[in-house]
Amino acid sequence: MKFRPFFVTLIFGVILLLSLAATTIYWILQPSPLPLLAGGVVKEPIAAIFLPKQAPVMVSLLTNPDRLDALGRWIASPEKRRRSHEEILTIEKTLLAKTGLDYQTQIQPWLGEEISLAVTSLDYDHNPNNGIKPGYLLVASTKNQELAKEFLQTSYSTDAIAGTSDLVFESYKGINLIAQQNPNLKKNTPLSATAVVGNIVLFANDIQVLKESINNVQVPDLNLQNAPGYQKALDTIIDPRIGIIYTNFPALSAWLGNLPIPELPEITQTLTVAFSVKEEGLVAQTALIGVSGESDRTPVLSKPVGAFSYLPDNTILTATGTNLAQLWQQIETGLDQDSPLQQLFNRSVGYLEEPLGVNLSKDVFPWVKGEFSLGLIPKNQEGEADWIFIAQKSPDVEMDEVLEGFDQQAEGAGYTVGKLPLLDTDVTVWTKLKATVNPNKQNLATLEAKVSGTHGNVDDYVIFSTSIEAISEAISPDYPKLIDTEEFQHVIEGLSPENDGYFYTNWQKSEPILTDKLPITRVIEFGIKPLLRNLRSFTLSSQGSQNNIRRATIFFNVGV
């Protein structure tokens, strides 16, 4: 069995448990006395003390899975109660499918209030002759130390009697270590080395990983728990939480690519995410460290920008905020070029530029210095959609010259540029004319005009779209708008009113279009598909910077 796919499966299993916690909250009656309704618990992962400061990734569930299962018992109907319980059981079986273990009889009796999974190192033995061998660690707290030891002894005895593994016993700094080795394969199986340290059970893929974890506990300067950046990030997240994800971007990129240990950058970029349960859904508070040039900055907005009010109510994806020129510059210069976030931004922009035939960072971003909103609107045809972009005019930008430049580019690409009266204004339309012959009408030719783009001025804004329908919906005062919908009002209730803008996606309606138009979405969806099963929408909102840490909140609107 390959370690990386096995470990990724475990990580996504924990993330899925986090998502199910929010899903069941959606079903809970408001007066429920369950303690998790406060959002979670105010504590840090115990696992951090066993990990080195450079650990690529840690995923922690800070509550017993049975508590998540219990949430479903407070739902409104028996049908939903069964569904919640069955999903929890499915996760348990999936995670343990290749271990031969049964959660209900072998793990549940001793498991405590934390399960953490981590990649401890990119190459734990540092031996260039045997390739790259990442270290993996599972940390589980126990509510009954004796039952935990009994479980380990029974498991090892069964394998030894069956002849499926050899046992290696070793005492290291007062801790008893046990490791299994397959005598036929001459190598360890996933999470085959174990140790009990107080009320903590450790599982690792090699006994050397356990030794390094014990060293990290005994030498505080080595472990993640005492890393200044990690503590600074947690200090900015004060809400109770049910789980935490921590990533070190340079090391995570190397692990995902099965690459050797990278040279440490001058500023290490890390991301800490804390998940809290709210009545409205699941809230993830993030703290990003290592963005170059970042300083303390309060959010610039206290309500949605005016450009947002033009988006039609059927908009399924939108990005909105202010000063797109500055935002893009921060993204380009603030994140390391090898960072997964930087690569995701670059690919997403590339997928947008190709069908539009423009260089966004050169032709569009520099002149958008005020409010902006970008929206994706589905067409009647399945899988088709229109883009719409609203930008506030800036006094130091000659918009007539900007629009004339776009018109010239369109003409150069073979489009016909003309004016069209629409409602109470005139809009510019880019069309391509095509003559077609209809054999059913004595081969008579007809002229077809295909609209590829439009733009027009409304009040203090300029609006671009890829169709007449989309721009008419935007400028019509009688057409319902997204900002007034119950769905979006529900979303902003789960977010802080002080922010730098929103990125909103109605996942249920946009998923078919996004996976077709933006191939990178298929990759992301494949990785976290279980989490998306009950997702209605998600919204990202930036909250400025504190102590040189960039803050943001992600709201997952979940339900049935």
N, C-alpha and C positions, 0 to 999 in steps of 0.2 A: 504494500500500500504506500502511495506517495504521501509524504507528510503535509505538503502545502495544501492540496485539495481537501484533505481530511481536516486540517486546522481551519481553513476558510469556512468549511461547513459548520464547524463549531461556533465560529465567530458570528456567522449569519443566524445561527440558531438563537444565540443570546439576543441579537438585535431584534429578531422576530418576537421573542418573549416581551421585549420592551414595547413593540408595536401592539401586541395583543392586550397589554395592560391598558393602553389608551382605548382600544376598541371596546373592551368591556366597560370602561368608565362611561362610554357613551350610553350604555344601557342601564346604568345604575340610577336608582332613585336618589334625589337630592338629600334626604335625611339619613342616608346610610352612615353607620358609625365606623366603617372600615378605616383604619389608620392611614392607608395609602391615599385616601381622598385629600389629605393635606398636601399631596403632591409627591410624597416620597419620604425619605429620611435625610437628616442632616449628618452625613458622615462621608468619609473618604474611603476608597478601596484599600483594604488591608494588603492586597496584592502588590501595591506600589513599593512596599518595603523590601520585597523579594526581587525587584527588577532593577537593572542598571539604568543610569540616567539616559543612556542612548537607546533604550528599547524602542524598536520600530512602532509597535502598536500594542495597546491594552484595551480590552473590552470587558467591562464589569457590570454584572447584574447585582444590585445592592439589596435585593429582597429574595426571599425563598420563592421558587416557582409555585409552590402551593398557595401562597398568598395571591398570586396572579389568578390562579384557578378559582380561588374563593371569591374574587371579584364577580365572576360570572354567575355566582349563586344569588346575586342581588339584582339580577336583571328582571325586566318586566314580564317576560313570557317564557314558558318552558322550552319552546322551540329555540330561542336564542340562548337559553342556559345550556342546552345540550350542545349547540354549536360551539360555544366558547370552550366547554370542557373537552370536546372532541379535538379541537385545534391544539389545546395544550398537550393532550395525549399524543397527538401526531408528531408534535415537535420532539417530545421526549423519546419516542420510538425512532425518529429519524436520526437524532443526534447519537443514539446508542446502537444504531443498527449494525455497525461494523465492529462493535466491541463485545458483543455477546452478553451484555448486561441488561438487567431489567430494572427500570427506575423505581417502580412501586415497591419491590421487595428488597432490592439491594442497596439503593442509594437514598431513597426518601427517608428511611428511619434515622439516618445520621446527618443529613445535609442541613447546614445552617442558613445564615442570611446573606451569604455572598458566594457568587461563582464568577471568577475572573479568568480570562484567557489572554495570553500574551505571547508575542514573539520576543524572546529575550535578547537574541543576538543574531547577526547575519551569518556567522561562522563560529560555532561555539568551541571547536577544537583548534582553530587557527592553523590548520595543517593544509598547505597548498597542494599536497600530493594526493589528497582524497576528495578534492572538489569542495564546493560550498555546502556547508551543513548547518542550516539555521537551527537555533534552539527554540523549543516550544515549552510553555509552562501553563498548567491549569492549576488555579488556586481555589480551593473550596473550604469554606468555614464549616465547622461541625457543631451540632448541638449535643452530640453524644460521642465523646472521644473513643470510648470502649467499643461502641458499635462500628465506628469507622475502622478501627484496627481489626476488629473481627471480620469486617467485609474484605479488607486487604488480605488477611491471612487465608480466608476461605478461597478467594479468587486465585491466589498464588498456588495454594495447595492443589486445587482442581487442575490447573495447568501443568503443574509438576507431575502429578499422578498420570495425567494423560500423555505426558511426554512431549507436549507442544512447546515447552520452553525450559531453559535452564535458569536457576535463580542465583543471583549474585548478591551477597550480603556485605555491607561495609559500614563501619562507624566513622563518621566525619564530624569533628568538633562537637562530639557529644550527641549527635543526631544519627539514628539508625536509618540507613538507606537500603532500599531493596530494588533490584533491577531484574527484568526478564530479558532473556536473549533466546531467539529462535535458533536451535542447534543446527537446523538445516540451512537457514538463510544466513547465519552468522552475522546477524544484525538485529537491532532492536525494532520492536513494533511501536506504533504511535502511543505516546504517553505511557511507556512501559516501566519507567523508573518512578518510585514513590517514596515519600517520607511523611511522617506525622510530626509537626512542630507545634506543640501546645494544642490549641483547638483548630489548627489549620492542617489540611491534607494537601500535599503537593504531588502533582503528576507531571512528569517531564518525558521527553523523548530520548533522554540519555542521562546517565548518572552524573556526568560532568555538569549538565545544566543545573541539577539539584545542588551540587557543590557551590557553583557560582551564586545561586540564589541565597544559600546560607551565608556566604561571604558578604553579600549585599546587606543582609540584616545586621551582621556583626560590625560592619564598617559603615556607619551612617552616611559618610561623604560619597559612598558609591551608589546609593540607591535612589530611585526615582522619587520616593516620598519626600526626600530632603533636597531635591533639585529646586533651586530658587525660581526658575521659570514655571515649573509645574505648580508650585505653591501660589505664585502670583496669579496664575490663571484661575485656580480654584477660589482665590480670594475675591475675584470679581463675580463669581457665581454663588449667590447666597441662598437661592431657593432650595427647598427640599428636592431630592432627586431619587429616582429608582435605578438609575444606571449612569455610567460614565464611559466615554470612549476617549482615549488619548492616542495621538499619533505624532511621530517624529517624521516629517515629510521626506528629508533626504534618505533616511534609513528605510522608510516605508517604500519609497520608489525602488530602492535597491532590492528589497525583499520581493516585491511584486514582479520585478524583472529577473529574479534569480541572479543578481549581480553581486560582485564582491563589495566589501566595505568601502563606501565612498569617502573621499577626502572631506573632512568636516568643514562646512562653509563658515565664513566669519560670523554670520548670524544664523543660528539653527531655527528653522521654521517649524513650529509645533501647533497643533490644534487640539483643544480640549472641548468636549461636548458633554453637557449634563442634561439628562432627560428627566422631565417632570410630568406627572399626570395631572391634567386639569379636567374639569367637567366638560370643557369645550373640545378636548382632544389631547394630543401629546405635544409638549413644548420642549424644544431642544435649545438650550442656551450655549453659545459657542464663544470661545476665547482663542483668538489667533495671535501668536507671538512670532516675531521675526520679520515683520514687514518693514523693509528699509524706509527710513524717512518718516516713520509713523510717530506722531506726538499726541498728547492728550487733546481730544477734540469732542465737543458735545454735539449731539444730533442737531441738524439744521431745520428739521421740520417738526411740526406739532399736529399736522393734519395732512391728508392726501393733497398733492399738488393740483393746481387748476387744470393742467393738461390731462390729468386722469379722468376728468369729468366728461371728456369727449368719447371715451371708449364705450362701444355698444355693450348691452347686457349679455350678449352671446360671446363675448371675448373669453377665450379659454386659456390664454397665457398672456402675461403682461410683465414688463419691467418698467418701473417709474421712479423718478427722482429728480435731482437737479445737477447741473454742471456735468454733463456727460464727458466733456473734454477732460476735466480734472479727474473724473472717476476712471476713465480709461488709462490716463497717465499713471495713476496709482497702481492699477492692475499690471501695467506693462513693466514698471520699474520697481514696484514693491515686492513682487513675488519672484523667487528664483526661477530661472528658465526651465529647470528640471523638476520643478514642483508639480505634483499632480493637479493642483488647482490651476496653475498657469497653463498647463497643457490642455486642461478641459476648456478654459476660456478660449485659447487659440483655436482649438478644433471647432468649437461652437460658432465662433465668428467666421471661420472659414466656410462652414456649411451655409451660413447666411449670405456670405458675399457671392458665392458661386452662382446661384440663381438670379441674384440682383444685378450682377455684373459691375459691382462697384467695390472700391477699397474703403471700407467703413472707417478705418482709423485715419485715413487721409482725406476722404471726401465728405464725411459726415460728422464724425466726433468733434473735430476742432471747433466748429462754429456753434455747437449746442452748449451754450454757457448758462442757460436758464433752465426752466422746467422741461421735462420730457416724459413721454409715455410711449411704449412700444406694445402693440397688441397683435395677437393671432386670432383670426375670426374664421370659423368653419364655413365652407360653402355648402350648398344643398347636395352637391355631388360628394359621394362617400370618399373620404381620404383627401379631399382638396380643401385648401384654406387660403385666406387673404391676410397679408400683413398690413398694418396701419401704424404710422409713426407720427406723433404730435410733438412739436418743439416750440418752445416760447421764443419769440423774437428777441434779439439782444441789440441794445442801442449801438454797440461797437462792431456790429456785423452787418454788412450790406446784403440783406436777404435777396434783393433783386438780382445781384450779381451771382449769388449762390444758386438761385433757381435757374437763372439763365445758363449757368454752367452745366446743371443737370440736363436741361433741355438740349444743349449742344451735344452732350454725351449720348443722349437718346437718339438724336438725329444721326450721329456718327455710327450708331449701331443699327441703322436702318429703320427707325421708327418715324412715323409721321406725328409731328407735334402741333396741336391745335387747341383752341378754346372751346369750352362747352358751358352753357348756362345751366346751373344746378341750384334749385331752391332759390335763395336770395343772393347768390354769388356766382362768379364764374370760376371754373376750375380748368387747369391745363391737363390735357389727356395725351398719353403716348400710345399710339396704335400702330399695328401692322396690317396693311391691306393685302388681301389675298383673293384672287379670282378662282372660283371653282366651277366645274362643268357638271351639270345635272343631266345624266343620260335619260332620265325619265321625262324630261321636258325638252325633247328634241335638241339635246346637247347645248341648251342655252346656258350662258355663263352668268354667275351671280357674284357679287362682291361682298366679301366678309371682312369685318374690321375687328381685330382682336385687341382688346385693351390690356396693356401690360403695366401701366402705371399712371397715376394721377397725382396732382398736388394743387392745393388751394389755400387761400388766406381766410381765416376766421378770427375776428377780434385781434388779440395779441399773439395769435399762434399761426403756424404754418402746418398743414396736414398733408402727409404723403400716404398713398395707399396703392395697392395692386389691382384695384377694381373700382368701378363707379359705385357699385352697391355698398362697398365698405365705407367710402368717403361720404356717401349720402347718409348712411346710418350715423356717422360721427357728427356731421354738421346739422342734422335735423334736430331741432329742440323737442320734437314730439316723440322721437325714438327713445325707448328706455335705455338707461345707461348702467354699466356694471357697478358703479359706486353706490347705486341705490338698491341693489339686489340684496335679498336676505342672506344669500351665501356669503357675499363679501363683507357685509356688516358683521356676520358671525365670525369671520376671519379676523377682522381688526380688533374684535373684543378680546381675542387671545394674545394680542401683541401690545407692546408699549406704544402710546401715541407719539412719543418723542423718538424720531427715527430719521434715517437718511433716504428713505424710499422703500419700495416693495418689489419683490419678484414673486409673482403669484401664478400658480398653475392649477387649473381644474383638471386633475389627473384623469378622472373617469372619461371626460370628453376629449382630452388632448392626447391621451396615450396612443391611439391608433395613428393619428396624424404625425406625432413626434417621432415615433418609431419608424415611420415611412420616410419622412423628410430629413430627419437628423439621425443618421445611423449610430452615432455615439450613444443615443438614448437606449438603443437595444442592448448595448453593453452594460449600461448602468442598470437597466431593468432586469437583466439576467442575474446580476449580482445580488439585488435586493428584492426580487420578485415577491417572496412571501410577505415582506413588509408592506408592499403596495396593494395587497389583496383587498384590504378594507379601506384603502385611502380614497377620500373624496377629493381633497385638494391639499396643497402645501404652499406655504408662504414664507419667504425669507425677508427679514427686515434688519437692516444695519442700525446699530445704536452708537456709532462713533467709537472713540478710543478712550481708554482709561489706563494710566500707568504704562503707556506704550503698548497696550494690548487692544487689538481690534475686537469689538463686541458685536454679536449679531444674535438674532433669535429666529428659529424656524418653528412654524406652527403647522402641525399635521392635523388636518380636519378629518376625522375618521368616523365610520359609522357602518350601518348595514344596508 
